[in-house]
Amino acid sequence: MKKLLQSAAVLIALSLSAAAVNVTVTQPANYAQVGSPFTLAANASSSYPITGWQVYLDGASVYSAGRTNSINTSIRASVGNHQLCTRAWDSSGAYGSVVQQITVTTGGGGSGVTVTISAPTDGGQVGSPFNLTANADSGYTITGWAAYLDGRQVYSAGSTNNINTSLSAGNGNHQLVVRAWNSAGSYGDATVSITVSGGGGGGGGDGLPDPPSDAIWFNDIQNRGNWSYCHDPGCAGGSGSGSYWMAQHQGSPSRSGSSTQFYNSGVWANALWWQKLGANNSKHNFLWDFWIYLDSASQTSGQALEFDAFQFVGGYNYMIGSQCNYGSGTWDTWNEATGHWVHTSISCPKFSPNTWHHIQWYVTTDTNAHKYTYHTLVVDGNSHTVNQTYSAKNLHWSDNIGVQWQMDVNASGRGYNEWVDSASLAIW
């Protein structure tokens, strides 16, 4: 049921297997003069299924779509010169783009955006995590959202008039800015000042630490590019049978407006997807926070759901793996030195389908002693003390940190889906 690739040759082979996405824009033509709104028509092709679209006008997202090989939509823009970027993704994570220059000669205009924050209230005192709810009004379609806590982006969403999410913050005074964009490229802001007291700090839940102000945050990991993935027994374990894929930028189901969908099928088949975030050898605290959503097929097809954080330092692999073991009904931790899963005393019944579940892990590494420790697991607000320490293994891998998700199928071989959203990692 493990783990990352065992050789650079296999990694290169997998990277080369990703096909390019070919995007063709049939309307408007490059350097065309158009009115506003104007029609955008495009199609995409790849050896993998097309899973998502995004259109940017002068760098701002103005349109998104899901699993379709072609789009035909209306875009509004102000009079003047603009850069139009049309991009499509496939299930391998690859994408293709067409960038054009257009001139809008008539129509256009810019409608303002009014943002209203209903929670938290300005000057209010909250715990952590706290609930953020807001809505946006405009004469144009709302196309994107961002929330900034003390100047740092902590949330993003796509085309929706309302957002409802959970944010974490350390104790003390904070400024929260919420911004929404519309299809004309205009945006509006709302700002509140809050005081955080109590709660779990960065991530929430008993036993989770409050990351210091100099912590490095990786937010919305599910939306990042350059994913790696594997399905073969030498990489992910399992039988290697069946099929697997991933699809980013899914609007439903989604908490933020942009989730990533994973799929796996095949008798005793495992599929692994991972995201490397760069070497940070001086960081030894990891607070990993994400949400998952399973379909109904997972109840009869799932064997285990794996969630791992990792750090490679000086060739040593600190594989801080965990899994909800549907077979044993327990949470398991990974002993890298022996290459085995270890049952904990924490029960893990199957995740109820068609609803979001919140998972948070706090773990640490000791690169001097070549050890790593599982401290605290919080599942849907229920905190569990783990306190298990294992030894790292020298696999001579290059320095890096990252996170990964794996799906295992049981003897039925039937496929099931998992969506991941609002995934963040804080390190310090």
KAVEN-V20829 format. One record per residue. N is the residue number from 0. RES is the residue in one letter. SS is DSSP state (A for helix, B for strand, O for the rest). PSI is psi in radians with two decimals (none if undefined). NEAR is the number of other ideal C-beta (glycine too) atoms within 12 Angstrom. Layout:
BEGIN
N_RES_SS_PSI_NEAR, N_RES_SS_PSI_NEAR
END
This chain:
BEGIN
0_M_O_0.27_33, 1_K_O_2.98_36, 2_K_O_-2.42_36, 3_L_O_2.92_40, 4_L_O_2.53_28, 5_Q_O_-0.18_22, 6_S_O_2.65_17, 7_A_A_-0.53_15, 8_A_A_-0.74_12, 9_V_A_-0.68_22, 10_L_A_-0.76_22, 11_I_A_-0.71_13, 12_A_A_-0.71_17, 13_L_A_-0.71_28, 14_S_A_-0.67_20, 15_L_A_-0.34_13, 16_S_A_-0.29_20, 17_A_O_2.19_27, 18_A_O_2.68_22, 19_A_O_2.70_21, 20_V_O_2.17_32, 21_N_B_2.08_24, 22_V_B_2.31_33, 23_T_B_2.19_22, 24_V_B_2.05_34, 25_T_B_-0.34_20, 26_Q_B_2.24_25, 27_P_O_2.94_30, 28_A_O_2.74_20, 29_N_O_2.39_20, 30_Y_O_0.34_15, 31_A_O_2.65_22, 32_Q_B_2.16_19, 33_V_B_2.83_32, 34_G_B_3.09_22, 35_S_B_2.26_32, 36_P_O_2.72_25, 37_F_B_2.76_36, 38_T_B_2.28_23, 39_L_B_2.10_39, 40_A_B_2.28_24, 41_A_B_2.76_36, 42_N_B_2.78_25, 43_A_B_2.61_37, 44_S_B_2.60_20, 45_S_O_2.81_26, 46_S_O_-0.17_17, 47_Y_O_2.77_31, 48_P_O_2.44_27, 49_I_B_2.24_35, 50_T_B_-0.23_36, 51_G_B_2.71_41, 52_W_B_2.63_44, 53_Q_B_2.35_41, 54_V_B_2.31_45, 55_Y_B_2.32_29, 56_L_B_1.95_41, 57_D_O_0.66_26, 58_G_O_-0.16_16, 59_A_B_2.36_33, 60_S_B_2.19_37, 61_V_B_-0.12_42, 62_Y_B_2.53_43, 63_S_B_2.68_37, 64_A_B_2.89_31, 65_G_O_-2.30_30, 66_R_O_1.55_27, 67_T_O_2.57_21, 68_N_O_-0.17_24, 69_S_B_2.68_22, 70_I_B_2.64_32, 71_N_B_1.90_21, 72_T_B_3.01_27, 73_S_B_2.26_24, 74_I_B_2.33_43, 75_R_O_2.52_35, 76_A_O_2.69_40, 77_S_O_2.79_31, 78_V_O_2.34_21, 79_G_B_-3.00_22, 80_N_B_2.44_20, 81_H_B_2.70_35, 82_Q_B_2.21_25, 83_L_B_2.16_38, 84_C_B_2.13_31, 85_T_B_2.14_42, 86_R_B_2.45_34, 87_A_B_2.52_42, 88_W_B_2.71_42, 89_D_B_3.10_34, 90_S_O_-0.19_35, 91_S_O_-0.18_34, 92_G_O_-0.14_37, 93_A_O_2.76_36, 94_Y_B_2.82_33, 95_G_B_2.68_30, 96_S_B_2.65_26, 97_V_B_2.18_33, 98_V_B_2.23_21, 99_Q_B_2.77_31, 100_Q_B_2.25_21, 101_I_B_2.76_35, 102_T_B_2.13_25, 103_V_B_2.13_31, 104_T_B_-0.45_19, 105_T_B_2.82_16, 106_G_B_-2.43_19, 107_G_O_-2.19_28, 108_G_O_2.94_22, 109_G_O_2.08_27, 110_S_O_2.40_25, 111_G_O_2.91_21, 112_V_B_2.22_33, 113_T_B_2.11_24, 114_V_B_2.31_35, 115_T_B_2.17_24, 116_I_B_2.08_35, 117_S_B_-0.43_20, 118_A_B_2.36_25, 119_P_O_2.88_33, 120_T_O_2.68_21, 121_D_O_2.26_21, 122_G_O_0.09_15, 123_G_B_2.82_22, 124_Q_B_2.23_22, 125_V_B_2.86_32, 126_G_O_-2.98_27, 127_S_O_2.24_37, 128_P_O_2.78_35, 129_F_B_2.79_36, 130_N_B_2.29_25, 131_L_B_2.11_41, 132_T_B_2.38_28, 133_A_B_2.76_38, 134_N_B_2.76_25, 135_A_B_2.43_37, 136_D_B_2.46_20, 137_S_B_2.75_28, 138_G_O_-0.18_18, 139_Y_O_2.89_36, 140_T_O_2.31_31, 141_I_B_2.22_38, 142_T_B_-0.26_39, 143_G_B_2.75_44, 144_W_B_2.69_42, 145_A_B_2.53_37, 146_A_B_2.38_42, 147_Y_B_2.23_25, 148_L_B_1.96_37, 149_D_O_0.68_22, 150_G_O_-0.05_14, 151_R_B_2.25_28, 152_Q_B_2.25_24, 153_V_B_-0.04_38, 154_Y_B_2.57_42, 155_S_B_2.70_38, 156_A_B_2.94_41, 157_G_O_-2.39_39, 158_S_O_1.63_36, 159_T_O_2.57_27, 160_N_O_-0.20_26, 161_N_B_2.49_23, 162_I_B_2.59_38, 163_N_B_1.89_26, 164_T_B_3.03_36, 165_S_B_2.25_37, 166_L_B_2.66_46, 167_S_O_2.58_43, 168_A_O_2.66_42, 169_G_O_2.85_37, 170_N_O_2.47_25, 171_G_B_-2.95_21, 172_N_B_2.45_19, 173_H_B_2.70_34, 174_Q_B_2.23_25, 175_L_B_2.11_42, 176_V_B_2.24_30, 177_V_B_2.24_43, 178_R_B_2.47_31, 179_A_B_2.48_42, 180_W_B_2.72_38, 181_N_B_3.08_37, 182_S_O_-0.19_38, 183_A_O_-0.08_34, 184_G_O_-0.03_36, 185_S_O_2.79_33, 186_Y_B_2.82_30, 187_G_B_2.69_31, 188_D_B_2.71_25, 189_A_B_2.47_33, 190_T_B_2.37_24, 191_V_B_2.64_32, 192_S_B_2.34_22, 193_I_B_2.77_33, 194_T_B_2.14_25, 195_V_B_2.24_31, 196_S_O_2.36_19, 197_G_O_-3.00_20, 198_G_O_-2.97_31, 199_G_O_0.08_32, 200_G_O_-2.36_36, 201_G_O_1.52_40, 202_G_O_-0.52_44, 203_G_O_2.72_37, 204_G_O_2.52_35, 205_D_O_2.40_23, 206_G_O_-0.15_27, 207_L_O_2.36_36, 208_P_O_2.91_32, 209_D_O_1.88_30, 210_P_O_2.47_35, 211_P_O_2.97_19, 212_S_O_-0.41_20, 213_D_O_0.20_14, 214_A_O_2.58_28, 215_I_B_2.25_25, 216_W_B_2.37_35, 217_F_B_1.93_33, 218_N_O_2.71_33, 219_D_O_0.87_37, 220_I_A_-0.55_38, 221_Q_A_-0.34_41, 222_N_A_-0.06_36, 223_R_O_2.72_29, 224_G_O_-3.04_23, 225_N_O_0.80_21, 226_W_O_2.64_36, 227_S_B_2.76_33, 228_Y_B_2.75_38, 229_C_B_2.85_36, 230_H_O_-0.18_37, 231_D_O_2.72_26, 232_P_A_-0.56_22, 233_G_A_-0.28_23, 234_C_A_-0.95_30, 235_A_A_-0.08_41, 236_G_O_-2.94_33, 237_G_B_-2.95_35, 238_S_O_-0.40_25, 239_G_O_0.07_24, 240_S_O_2.99_23, 241_G_O_-2.77_29, 242_S_O_2.81_21, 243_Y_B_2.72_37, 244_W_B_2.95_35, 245_M_B_2.65_45, 246_A_B_2.00_39, 247_Q_B_2.96_44, 248_H_B_0.82_44, 249_Q_B_2.27_35, 250_G_O_-0.33_30, 251_S_O_2.29_22, 252_P_O_2.52_27, 253_S_O_2.53_36, 254_R_O_-0.66_36, 255_S_O_-0.20_43, 256_G_O_-0.05_36, 257_S_O_1.53_42, 258_S_B_2.97_38, 259_T_B_2.31_43, 260_Q_B_2.30_40, 261_F_B_2.50_46, 262_Y_B_2.46_36, 263_N_B_2.51_47, 264_S_O_2.90_32, 265_G_O_2.47_31, 266_V_O_2.10_21, 267_W_O_0.67_28, 268_A_B_2.48_38, 269_N_B_2.51_41, 270_A_B_2.37_45, 271_L_B_2.34_45, 272_W_B_2.33_44, 273_W_B_2.74_39, 274_Q_B_2.00_37, 275_K_B_2.38_30, 276_L_O_-0.02_32, 277_G_O_2.71_20, 278_A_O_2.29_21, 279_N_O_1.28_28, 280_N_O_-0.38_21, 281_S_O_-0.09_17, 282_K_O_2.31_32, 283_H_O_0.02_28, 284_N_B_2.33_35, 285_F_B_2.10_43, 286_L_B_1.86_43, 287_W_B_2.27_47, 288_D_B_2.18_45, 289_F_B_2.93_42, 290_W_B_2.50_37, 291_I_B_2.72_41, 292_Y_B_2.18_35, 293_L_B_2.58_34, 294_D_O_3.06_27, 295_S_O_-0.51_18, 296_A_O_-0.41_24, 297_S_A_-0.44_37, 298_Q_A_-0.57_20, 299_T_A_-0.24_20, 300_S_A_-0.37_34, 301_G_B_2.37_42, 302_Q_B_-0.72_37, 303_A_B_2.63_44, 304_L_B_2.12_45, 305_E_B_2.43_44, 306_F_B_2.04_45, 307_D_B_2.50_42, 308_A_B_2.63_48, 309_F_B_2.71_43, 310_Q_B_2.33_44, 311_F_B_2.12_36, 312_V_B_2.16_31, 313_G_O_0.55_22, 314_G_B_-0.31_19, 315_Y_B_2.43_31, 316_N_B_1.94_40, 317_Y_B_1.47_46, 318_M_B_1.71_44, 319_I_B_1.29_45, 320_G_B_2.60_43, 321_S_B_2.72_48, 322_Q_B_2.56_41, 323_C_B_1.86_40, 324_N_B_1.78_31, 325_Y_O_-0.48_30, 326_G_O_-0.78_23, 327_S_O_-0.27_21, 328_G_O_0.49_19, 329_T_B_2.78_24, 330_W_B_2.31_36, 331_D_B_2.63_36, 332_T_B_2.77_39, 333_W_B_2.22_42, 334_N_B_1.76_29, 335_E_O_-0.64_36, 336_A_O_-0.66_21, 337_T_O_-0.26_15, 338_G_O_0.64_20, 339_H_B_2.66_18, 340_W_B_2.52_32, 341_V_B_2.13_26, 342_H_B_2.42_24, 343_T_B_3.10_26, 344_S_B_0.06_18, 345_I_B_2.12_30, 346_S_B_2.60_19, 347_C_O_1.41_32, 348_P_O_2.86_19, 349_K_O_2.39_27, 350_F_O_2.29_32, 351_S_O_2.40_17, 352_P_O_2.87_23, 353_N_O_0.60_18, 354_T_O_2.74_18, 355_W_B_2.46_27, 356_H_B_2.42_33, 357_H_B_2.15_35, 358_I_B_2.31_44, 359_Q_B_2.32_45, 360_W_B_2.38_44, 361_Y_B_2.10_41, 362_V_B_2.80_44, 363_T_B_2.80_31, 364_T_B_2.64_38, 365_D_B_1.65_21, 366_T_O_-0.22_27, 367_N_O_-0.75_13, 368_A_O_-0.07_17, 369_H_O_0.84_24, 370_K_B_2.78_26, 371_Y_B_2.60_41, 372_T_B_2.31_26, 373_Y_B_2.10_38, 374_H_B_-1.07_32, 375_T_B_2.40_35, 376_L_B_2.26_42, 377_V_B_2.14_36, 378_V_B_2.04_30, 379_D_O_0.71_23, 380_G_O_-0.05_22, 381_N_B_2.04_21, 382_S_B_2.43_25, 383_H_B_2.27_31, 384_T_B_2.23_20, 385_V_B_-1.05_30, 386_N_B_0.99_19, 387_Q_B_2.34_32, 388_T_B_2.34_24, 389_Y_B_2.95_34, 390_S_B_2.48_24, 391_A_O_2.97_32, 392_K_B_2.39_27, 393_N_B_1.83_17, 394_L_B_0.07_27, 395_H_B_0.59_15, 396_W_B_2.68_30, 397_S_O_2.63_21, 398_D_O_2.36_24, 399_N_B_2.90_30, 400_I_B_2.86_41, 401_G_B_-3.07_38, 402_V_B_2.81_43, 403_Q_B_2.74_45, 404_W_B_2.44_46, 405_Q_B_2.50_43, 406_M_B_2.27_49, 407_D_B_2.39_43, 408_V_B_2.55_43, 409_N_O_-2.86_32, 410_A_O_-0.27_18, 411_S_O_-0.57_22, 412_G_O_-0.10_24, 413_R_O_2.51_27, 414_G_O_2.73_29, 415_Y_B_2.91_38, 416_N_B_2.55_34, 417_E_B_2.31_46, 418_W_B_2.47_41, 419_V_B_2.37_46, 420_D_B_2.80_42, 421_S_B_0.80_43, 422_A_B_2.21_42, 423_S_B_2.69_47, 424_L_B_2.18_44, 425_A_B_2.32_41, 426_I_B_2.51_35, 427_W_O_none_25
END
